[in-house]
Each structure stands twice: as C-alpha cells, then as structure tokens.
C-alpha cells in the first residue's frame, strides 16, 4: 500500500471543556510517537461552555473549528472536510484519518499502531477505567464485551481510523445523530475495503450516563443498569 505522509485526527466536542484538555494532551503525546506530521482538528459543535478558549493552550498543530449542527456525524464530517481544505500538499492516498471522542484518552502508541496495520480501516476497542455504575453492571458489561477475543466485532467512533482516499471513496461520515460510526463501517464493508479489528488497540473512555448522542454508548450503559445485558445500536 502507498506509504503514509501525514495523519489527521478529528475530535467532535459538545460542551466538553472539562474532559477536552486531557483528550488533547493524550493525542499530542501520541502524535509525537508518529513518524509523520499529525494535525488534530477539534470540532466544537454548538458549544457554549467556553471551549473555544482552549485553543490558546495548545500548539499550532491543534486546530479548532466551530459548527452548530448538534449532530455527531455532521461534526465528524466537518472536521475531515476542514482537514482536506488545509492539508493540500499531500494526496489522500498518503493521508491517514482517525477520530476519537472528547471524553476519551488514547495511548502513546495509538496512532503508530493504527497506521502500522496496513489496512484501509482499523477498529479498536474501549475500556472504562472508572465506573460510576453498580459493580454488577460493570461485570455484565465486561463479560459480554470481552467475549469475542482479539478479533472483536465492536465499532466505536472513539477509536477508529482509515485511509483518507478510502474514506472519501465511500462518501465519508453522514449527518447521523447516532450510529454514524456503524454506518461508515458498513459502507467500507460494502466497498470490500480491508478492515483490521484489533482488541489490543484500546482507548480509555468515560462511563457517563448522559451522553452526547441519542441511543449511543451512554444510553447503552443506562440500559445495562435497568435490564439484563443486550445488544444495542450504540454499542456494537
């Protein structure tokens, strides 16, 4: 496959001023382990918590853009459209795209591990370091989540990456309020793109019960507290 020359990470955020600095610090640390330049694009979607002022704390490789979509799929899409407008020196076939969430902390090898897979798309997993739900809920969640082993079948917008040319080839993220990540993977599959699933590519995310996307990961956790574990759209 064509060698990569640059990478872009998009982070959608809606009033995430408390968690966003930790997220960005981790992304910057990971970018320092990459062998190519990395641009981080934060998409502030309908933020009124002063998140825009965080731009002063980070360097020139972290760009902040604003939207008023109130839609996570549209926010992710806007981030990559912005990246395409500013990253004009390198062709898409040599560009790696990745996306995570503002309440998520990536590891130092997150980007290098993704890009080393040699696939059109890479799908990782999430872990919850601090639980706010009952112990029994956590146990049921973990038992089901880890049952697939290293070749997992989960899809998380908080931990996915793809070649830019493949992303544009399938039409990119759609303006879906939830399930935008699942929708994108389905179109990669329909186009017979190579998808690498790696349970060892893990990121830390929050166990908050009030999420930003309807029927998303937070809704899945709330459901576990109310009833026996079952598969839901927002947790695949």
N, C-alpha and C positions, 0 to 999 in steps of 0.2 A: 504494500500500500504506500501511497505518497507520504513522504516524511512531513511531519508537522513543524510549523514555523512560529505559530502563535496560538494562544488559548484565550478564551473569554468565559468568564463566569457571571451569570446573571442571578441576582437575588431580589425577588419581589418582596416588598415590605408594606404593611398597612399598620401604622401606629406601633412600630416595633422599637422605639427608642431605647428601651431597657435591654433588649437582647441583641440588637444590631451591632453594637461595638464589639462584643465578644465574637460574633459571627465573622465580622470583617477582619478582626485580628487573626483569627484562625485561617482565613482564606489567604491573607497576606503571607502568613508563615508557610502555608502550603505552596504558594506561588514561588517562594524563594527556593524551594527544592525542585522546581521545574527547570528544565534546561532551555526553555523558550520564554519569551515575554508573555506576561499574563495581564489582561485587562479585567477588572472587576466592575460590573455595572449594577448599581443599586437602583431599582425602580420603585420610587415612593408613590404608592397608589392611594390617592385620597387621604394623605397623611395630614393631620392637624396637631401633632404632638411635638413639633419642633425637630423632627428627624432630619430635615433639610440642613440644619446647623451642624450635623455630624460631618459634613463634607470638609469642614475646616480641620478636622483631626486626623485625616488620612492623606496619603500622598497622591501624586498625580496619576497613579495607575488605578485609582478608585474613582469612578465617575458616578454622579448622582443625577438621575433624570426623574421627572415627575409626570404622573398620569392621573386621571380622575375616572378610571374605568370601574373601580370597585369590583374587579374580576381578576382572579389569579392567572387564568390562562392568557388574558389580554395583557397583563403586566409582564409575564414571562416573554410573550411575543414582542412586546415593545422594547424590552431590553436587548433582544437579539437584533431587531431592526436598527436600533441605535448603534449597536456594535458594528453592523455592516456599513453604516454610514461613516464611521470614523476609522475603521480598520480596512483601509482601501489598498494598502501596499502588499497584502498577502492574499492570495486567492483562497476561496472557500475550501478547496481540496487540501489545503495545507493548514487549516484552522480547526482547532478543537473547541467545541462549545460544551459548557457544563452549567448546571443550575442546582441551587440548593435553596434553603429557606432561612429567613432571618432569625428563627429560633433554633438554629442548628449549628453545631460545631464540627468542622471537618478535621481530619488528622493531617499531620505534616506531609504524608505521602499520598494524600487523596488524589491530587491531580496527576502526579507521576504514575501512580498505579492505574488510573483510568486510561491514560494515554498509551501505556505500555501494552495494553490488551490487544491492540491491533484489530479492533472491531469497529463497525460503523456506529454501534451504540453500546454503552456499558451501563448496567443497572446494579446499584449497590443496595445495602440494607440500612436500617436504622436501629439504634438502641436507645433505651431510655435510662440514663444514669440516675435520675432522681424521680421516684414515683410519688405522686400525690393521691393515688387511689389505693384502696384496700389491698393488702398483701395477696389475698386470694385472686383478685382481679389480675394482678401482675403475673401470678403463676399461670393462670389460664391463658393469658395473652402470650407469654413466653413459650409455653408448651406448644401452642398452635403455630406460632411464628417460626420457631426453630425446627419444625418437624420436617422440613424439606431438605435440610443439609446444605452443602455448599452450592448446589445448583438450585437456588431458591426461585420462587415464582412471584416475588413481591415487586411492586412498582411504586416508587416514591419520587415525587418531584423534588424532594430534599436531597436526593442522591442519584443523579443520572447525568450522563454525558454522551456526546455524539459528534460525529464529524459534521462540520458546517455544511458541506456540499450535500450530504445525505439529509440533513435537517431541512434545507431549502428545497431539496428534491421532493419531499413528501408534503411540503406546504407549511411546515412549522407548527408552533402551538396555535390552537384555536381558542377563541374567546369563550371558554367554558368556565363557569364559576366553580366547578369541581370536576375531578376526573380528567383534567387536561393532560396529565401525565400518561394515564392509561390510553387515552385516545391517540396520543403521539406514538406510543409503543405499538399499538395495533396497526397504525399506518406503516411503521417500519417493517413490521412482520408481513403485511400485505405486499410490500415492495420487495420482499425477500432480502432485506438487509441483514447483515451479520450482527447478532446481539449477544453480548457476553454478560452473563449473570454471575456475580461474584459476592458470596455472603461475607467474605473477608474484607470487602470494601465497605466499611461501616462508618456511619456518622452518628453523633450524639444529638438527639433532639428532645424537645420538651414533652412532658406528659400533661400539658394543659387540656382542660376540658372545654374551654371556649376557644375554638379555632377561628381562623380567618375564612376558611372555605366551608360552605354548607355541605354536609354529608362527607366531610373529609376525615383526616386522621383523628382529630379531636372528637368528632362525632362517634367514630368507631370506639374510642376509649370510653366514652359515656355509655355506649351501648353495652359494653362489657360489664359495667357496674350495675346495669339494670337487668341483664338477662344472660343466659349461657352464651359462650363464645360462638360466633357465626361469622361467615364471610360477608363483608360489606364492600360497597363500591369504593369508598375512600381508603380502604386498607387492602391492597392487593399485593 
